[in-house]
Amino acid sequence: MARTVAVIGGGYGGSAVAKALDAEADVVLIDPRDAFVNAAASLRALTRPDWAENMFFPYDTLLARGTVIRDRAVSVDPGGVALASGRRIEADYLVLASGSSYAYPAKPNADSTGEALDDLRRTHKEVAGADRVLITGAGPVGLELAGEIRDVWPDKRVTIVDPAAELLPGFEPEMRRDLHRRLDEMDIRLRLGTGLAAPPATEPGRAGTFTATTDGAEEITADIWFRAHGVRVNSGYLSDGRLTTRTPQGQVPVTDTLNVHGHDHVYAVGDITDVPETKRASYAMQHAEVVADNITAQLRGERPAAVYRAASIPMIFLPLGPHGGVGQLPGPGGPTVVPVTTVIENKGTDLFTGRFAQLFGTA
C-alpha cells in the first residue's frame, strides 16, 4: 500500500521534495497559492511587467501522480495536517516547507497569480511616475531592487538607507569593494550607519512625495519608498505545540538528517529550519534533496543516511539588473570572488526562470 507524504508549503524546498517523491509515494502538496512563485524574479517583475508572468509556475504541471491542495495549514500533529477549510490530511510522512514572508515587492502579498500580477503592474506605474526612490534596507533585496530600478529608469535618483555600518558583512572585502564601485557607477546613493527616525507617512510602494529624516538629522526627500528588510518565518500553524516547540525566531529544531527533533517521520526544509546558515533558495533545494533521499530510504525499508551540512562559506549571486552584479562562491581554498559574467550567466539573465521551467515541465 502506498504511503502518503504531506508537504506543507510549495516554495523552493517544498516543490522540490514533492517532485522528487512523486514516483515513490502518494504526495499531497499543500499551499494557499495557485502557483509556485520564484521570488528571486519578483524585483524584475516589478520593473518589467511584460516579463512578470515568468516568475509564476502553476502547480498543475509539477506532479504526475500527486495531489496539490490549495489550502492553508492551521495545525500539524504527528499524524497529519489540519487545514483552514476544516479538512484533515492523514500522512505517514510530513515535510514542513512553509518558508518565510517578506515585505512586498520581494514577495507577493496575494495568493492568486492574477492578483499578484495586478499588484506588480500597479506598483510599476507608481514607480514610473516617481523621480526619487528611497529604499530602507541595504541587504541583497534592497541592493537588487535598486539595481533593477536604475537599469530600467537610469534617470531616477535612488537612495538606500540602512543602520548597518557596512554592506554585506561576512563576505570577501574584494567583492564588497567591487559592489561599492558598481553602485557608485550606477549613481545609487548609500546612507549606511543610519536609519530613519520615523517611517515615511506614505505607504510603501505608493507614490506620494515626502521628506524623511535620518537618525543623523539628514533630510531625504523622495516620491516613493520600499521596505527591504524584515523576514518572518511562516510557522504559525505550529503555535499549538502539538508537533514541536519552535525557537524564539519561530523556526523548527532539526537534526542533521533534517528530521524535526523527536520525530523520525517528520522533516523540515528551508527557512523554517534552525540550520545555522543564511536562508537562501539554493540551500532550501539542497535540504529537499536530503529529505527526499531519507524518505525514499524509509519507504524502501532502509535506514535514512543522508545528512545536511550547513555551508561554512557564504555564497551569493547579487545581480544589479540583468547586466551587472557581484558574486562569491565557495572554492577549494576558501571563498572565491567570481567575475560579473558568472553572476549574469547563473542568475542575472533569467533569475533562475529556466531552472524552474525544467522542474515544472514548462521548458
C-alpha positions as CSV (number, residue, x, y, z in Angstrom):
1,M,0.0,0.0,0.0
2,A,1.4,3.4,-1.0
3,R,2.4,5.7,1.8
4,T,1.3,9.3,2.0
5,V,3.7,12.2,2.2
6,A,2.2,15.6,3.1
7,V,4.3,18.6,2.1
8,I,3.3,21.8,3.8
9,G,4.4,24.7,1.5
10,G,5.1,24.7,-2.2
11,G,8.1,27.1,-2.3
12,Y,11.6,26.3,-3.3
13,G,12.2,23.4,-0.9
14,G,8.6,22.0,-0.8
15,S,8.1,21.8,-4.6
16,A,11.5,20.1,-5.0
17,V,10.6,17.5,-2.3
18,A,7.2,16.9,-3.7
19,K,8.6,16.4,-7.3
20,A,11.4,14.1,-6.1
21,L,9.0,11.8,-4.1
22,D,6.1,11.9,-6.7
23,A,7.1,8.4,-8.1
24,E,7.8,6.9,-4.7
25,A,4.7,7.8,-2.6
26,D,1.2,9.4,-2.6
27,V,2.4,13.1,-2.4
28,V,0.0,15.7,-1.1
29,L,1.4,19.3,-1.6
30,I,-0.5,21.9,0.5
31,D,-0.2,25.6,-0.4
32,P,-2.6,28.5,-0.4
33,R,-1.3,29.9,-3.7
34,D,-2.4,28.8,-7.2
35,A,1.2,28.8,-8.4
36,F,4.8,28.4,-7.4
37,V,6.4,31.9,-7.0
38,N,10.1,32.3,-8.0
39,A,10.6,35.2,-5.6
40,A,14.1,35.7,-7.0
41,A,12.4,37.2,-10.1
42,S,10.0,39.5,-8.2
43,L,12.0,42.7,-8.4
44,R,12.5,42.5,-12.1
45,A,8.8,41.6,-12.4
46,L,8.1,44.9,-10.8
47,T,10.3,47.0,-13.1
48,R,9.4,45.0,-16.3
49,P,5.7,44.0,-16.0
50,D,5.7,42.5,-19.5
51,W,8.2,39.9,-18.1
52,A,6.4,39.4,-14.8
53,E,4.5,36.2,-15.7
54,N,7.8,34.4,-15.9
55,M,8.0,34.3,-12.1
56,F,4.9,32.1,-11.7
57,F,4.6,28.4,-12.4
58,P,1.2,26.8,-12.0
59,Y,1.3,23.8,-9.6
60,D,-0.7,21.6,-12.0
61,T,2.4,20.8,-14.1
62,L,4.6,19.8,-11.1
63,L,3.3,16.4,-10.2
64,A,2.4,13.4,-12.4
65,R,0.8,11.3,-9.6
66,G,0.5,13.5,-6.6
67,T,-2.2,16.0,-5.5
68,V,-2.0,19.7,-4.9
69,I,-4.4,21.1,-2.4
70,R,-4.9,24.9,-2.4
71,D,-5.4,25.5,1.3
72,R,-3.6,26.7,4.4
73,A,-2.3,24.5,7.2
74,V,-3.6,25.6,10.6
75,S,-2.3,22.8,12.8
76,V,0.1,19.8,12.4
77,D,0.5,16.8,14.7
78,P,2.5,13.6,14.2
79,G,-0.4,12.0,12.3
80,G,-1.3,14.7,9.8
81,V,-2.4,18.2,8.9
82,A,-5.5,20.2,9.7
83,L,-6.4,22.8,7.1
84,A,-8.2,26.1,7.2
85,S,-11.1,24.6,5.2
86,G,-11.7,22.2,8.0
87,R,-10.3,19.2,6.0
88,R,-7.7,16.9,7.6
89,I,-4.9,15.1,5.7
90,E,-3.6,12.0,7.3
91,A,0.0,11.3,6.4
92,D,2.7,8.7,7.0
93,Y,5.4,11.3,6.5
94,L,5.3,15.1,6.9
95,V,7.6,17.7,5.4
96,L,7.4,21.3,6.8
97,A,8.3,23.6,4.0
98,S,6.3,26.7,4.6
99,G,9.2,29.2,4.2
100,S,9.0,32.8,5.2
101,S,7.3,36.1,4.4
102,Y,9.0,39.3,3.3
103,A,7.9,42.8,2.5
104,Y,6.3,43.3,-0.9
105,P,7.6,43.5,-3.7
106,A,10.3,41.0,-2.8
107,K,7.4,38.5,-2.2
108,P,3.8,39.0,-3.4
109,N,1.1,39.7,-0.9
110,A,-1.6,38.0,-3.0
111,D,-2.1,34.2,-3.2
112,S,-3.5,34.3,-6.7
113,T,-1.3,34.9,-9.7
114,G,-3.8,37.3,-11.3
115,E,-3.9,39.5,-8.2
116,A,-0.2,39.4,-7.7
117,L,0.4,40.5,-11.3
118,D,-2.2,43.3,-10.9
119,D,-0.3,44.5,-7.8
120,L,3.0,44.4,-9.7
121,R,1.5,46.4,-12.6
122,R,0.0,49.0,-10.3
123,T,3.3,49.4,-8.4
124,H,5.2,49.6,-11.7
125,K,3.1,52.6,-12.7
126,E,3.7,54.2,-9.3
127,V,7.4,53.9,-9.6
128,A,7.4,55.0,-13.3
129,G,5.9,58.3,-12.2
130,A,8.4,58.9,-9.3
131,D,11.6,60.8,-9.8
132,R,13.2,59.9,-6.4
133,V,13.1,56.4,-4.8
134,L,14.0,55.6,-1.2
135,I,14.8,52.0,-0.1
136,T,15.2,51.1,3.5
137,G,17.5,48.1,3.9
138,A,20.8,47.6,2.1
139,G,20.8,43.8,2.2
140,P,20.7,41.7,-1.0
141,V,17.0,42.6,-1.6
142,G,17.4,46.3,-1.3
143,L,20.5,46.3,-3.5
144,E,18.9,44.2,-6.2
145,L,15.8,46.4,-6.2
146,A,17.9,49.5,-6.6
147,G,19.8,47.8,-9.5
148,E,16.6,46.8,-11.3
149,I,15.1,50.3,-10.9
150,R,18.2,52.0,-12.2
151,D,18.5,49.6,-15.1
152,V,15.0,50.4,-16.4
153,W,15.0,54.1,-15.3
154,P,18.6,55.4,-15.4
155,D,17.4,59.0,-14.6
156,K,15.7,58.1,-11.3
157,R,17.5,59.1,-8.1
158,V,17.8,56.0,-5.9
159,T,18.8,56.2,-2.2
160,I,19.3,53.3,0.2
161,V,19.3,53.8,3.9
162,D,20.5,51.1,6.4
163,P,21.6,51.3,10.1
164,A,24.3,48.7,9.4
165,A,27.8,50.3,9.1
166,E,28.8,48.2,6.1
167,L,27.5,46.4,3.1
168,L,27.2,42.6,3.2
169,P,29.4,42.0,6.3
170,G,30.9,38.5,6.2
171,F,31.7,38.5,2.5
172,E,35.1,39.0,0.9
173,P,36.4,42.6,1.1
174,E,37.3,42.4,-2.6
175,M,33.7,41.6,-3.5
176,R,32.3,44.3,-1.3
177,R,34.7,46.9,-2.8
178,D,33.5,45.8,-6.2
179,L,29.9,46.2,-5.1
180,H,30.6,49.8,-3.8
181,R,32.3,50.6,-7.1
182,R,29.3,49.3,-9.2
183,L,26.8,51.1,-7.0
184,D,28.8,54.4,-7.5
185,E,28.9,53.8,-11.3
186,M,25.1,53.4,-11.2
187,D,24.7,56.5,-9.1
188,I,22.9,54.6,-6.4
189,R,23.3,56.6,-3.2
190,L,24.1,54.8,0.1
191,R,23.4,56.1,3.5
192,L,24.9,53.5,5.8
193,G,25.1,53.6,9.6
194,T,21.9,55.5,9.9
195,G,18.2,54.6,9.9
196,L,15.1,56.7,9.5
197,A,13.9,58.5,12.7
198,A,10.4,57.5,11.7
199,P,8.9,55.7,8.7
200,P,7.6,57.8,5.8
201,A,4.0,58.9,6.1
202,T,3.1,57.2,2.8
203,E,2.6,53.5,2.3
204,P,5.5,51.5,0.9
205,G,5.1,51.2,-2.9
206,R,2.6,54.1,-3.2
207,A,3.6,57.3,-4.9
208,G,3.5,60.5,-2.8
209,T,6.2,63.0,-2.1
210,F,7.6,63.0,1.5
211,T,10.7,64.1,3.4
212,A,12.1,61.6,5.9
213,T,14.8,62.4,8.5
214,T,17.6,60.0,9.3
215,D,18.9,59.4,12.8
216,G,21.8,61.7,11.8
217,A,19.3,64.5,11.1
218,E,19.8,64.3,7.3
219,E,16.6,65.0,5.3
220,I,15.8,62.8,2.3
221,T,13.0,63.8,0.0
222,A,11.5,61.1,-2.2
223,D,8.4,60.3,-4.2
224,I,8.1,56.6,-3.3
225,W,9.7,54.2,-0.9
226,F,10.1,50.4,-0.4
227,R,10.9,48.4,2.7
228,A,13.6,45.8,2.1
229,H,14.0,44.2,5.5
230,G,12.0,42.1,8.0
231,V,11.8,38.4,7.3
232,R,9.0,36.5,9.2
233,V,9.1,32.7,9.4
234,N,5.7,31.1,8.3
235,S,5.3,28.7,11.2
236,G,2.1,30.0,13.0
237,Y,0.4,26.6,12.4
238,L,2.9,25.1,14.8
239,S,2.0,27.5,17.7
240,D,-0.3,25.0,19.4
241,G,2.8,22.8,20.2
242,R,1.1,19.6,19.0
243,L,4.1,18.7,16.9
244,T,7.2,20.6,18.2
245,T,8.3,23.6,20.1
246,R,9.6,26.5,17.9
247,T,12.7,28.6,18.6
248,P,12.2,32.2,19.6
249,Q,12.7,33.1,15.9
250,G,9.7,30.8,15.0
251,Q,12.0,28.1,13.5
252,V,11.9,24.4,14.0
253,P,14.8,22.5,15.6
254,V,16.1,19.8,13.2
255,T,18.7,17.0,13.3
256,D,21.5,16.6,10.7
257,T,19.1,14.4,8.7
258,L,16.7,17.3,8.8
259,N,14.2,15.4,11.0
260,V,12.2,17.6,13.3
261,H,13.5,16.7,16.8
262,G,11.7,13.7,18.3
263,H,10.0,12.5,15.0
264,D,11.7,10.1,12.6
265,H,8.9,10.6,10.0
266,V,8.7,14.4,10.1
267,Y,11.1,16.6,8.3
268,A,11.7,20.3,7.7
269,V,13.4,22.2,4.9
270,G,14.2,25.8,4.0
271,D,13.7,29.0,6.1
272,I,11.6,27.2,8.7
273,T,14.6,25.1,9.9
274,D,17.0,26.3,12.6
275,V,20.0,25.3,10.4
276,P,22.6,28.0,11.1
277,E,23.1,29.5,7.7
278,T,21.8,32.3,5.6
279,K,18.3,31.5,4.3
280,R,18.5,31.1,0.5
281,A,16.6,29.3,-2.2
282,S,19.6,27.2,-3.2
283,Y,20.0,25.9,0.4
284,A,16.3,25.0,0.6
285,M,16.7,23.0,-2.6
286,Q,19.7,21.2,-1.1
287,H,17.7,20.4,2.0
288,A,15.0,19.0,-0.3
289,E,17.5,16.5,-1.8
290,V,18.5,15.2,1.7
291,V,14.9,14.9,2.8
292,A,13.8,13.1,-0.4
293,D,16.7,10.7,-0.1
294,N,15.8,9.9,3.5
295,I,12.1,9.4,3.0
296,T,12.8,7.3,-0.1
297,A,15.1,5.1,2.0
298,Q,12.4,4.7,4.7
299,L,9.8,3.9,2.1
300,R,12.1,1.0,1.0
301,G,12.6,-0.2,4.5
302,E,16.2,1.2,4.7
303,R,17.8,3.4,7.3
304,P,17.9,7.1,6.3
305,A,21.5,8.1,5.9
306,A,21.6,11.4,4.0
307,V,22.8,14.3,6.2
308,Y,22.9,18.0,5.6
309,R,26.0,20.1,6.4
310,A,25.4,23.8,6.6
311,A,27.6,25.8,4.3
312,S,30.6,27.2,6.1
313,I,31.5,29.7,3.4
314,P,28.8,32.2,2.5
315,M,27.8,32.3,-1.2
316,I,25.9,34.9,-3.2
317,F,24.9,35.9,-6.7
318,L,23.8,39.6,-6.4
319,P,22.6,41.0,-9.8
320,L,22.3,44.7,-10.2
321,G,19.9,44.4,-13.2
322,P,20.4,41.9,-16.0
323,H,23.9,43.2,-17.0
324,G,25.8,43.6,-13.7
325,G,26.3,42.5,-10.2
326,V,28.8,40.8,-7.9
327,G,29.2,37.2,-6.5
328,Q,31.1,34.9,-4.3
329,L,31.3,31.1,-4.3
330,P,33.0,28.5,-2.0
331,G,36.3,27.4,-3.6
332,P,38.8,24.7,-2.7
333,G,40.9,27.3,-0.8
334,G,38.1,29.3,0.7
335,P,35.7,32.0,-0.6
336,T,36.2,32.9,-4.3
337,V,35.0,36.2,-5.7
338,V,33.5,35.5,-9.2
339,P,33.5,37.7,-12.2
340,V,30.4,39.6,-13.3
341,T,29.9,37.3,-16.2
342,T,29.4,34.4,-13.8
343,V,26.7,36.3,-11.9
344,I,25.0,37.2,-15.2
345,E,25.1,33.7,-16.5
346,N,24.0,32.0,-13.3
347,K,21.3,34.4,-12.2
348,G,21.3,37.9,-13.7
349,T,20.0,36.9,-17.1
350,D,16.9,35.0,-16.2
351,L,16.8,34.9,-12.3
352,F,16.6,31.1,-12.3
353,T,13.5,31.0,-14.6
354,G,15.0,28.3,-16.7
355,R,15.7,26.1,-13.7
356,F,12.1,26.2,-12.6
357,A,10.7,25.7,-16.1
358,Q,12.6,22.4,-16.0
359,L,11.2,21.5,-12.6
360,F,7.7,22.3,-13.6
361,G,7.9,20.7,-17.0
362,T,7.2,24.0,-18.9
363,A,10.6,24.4,-20.5
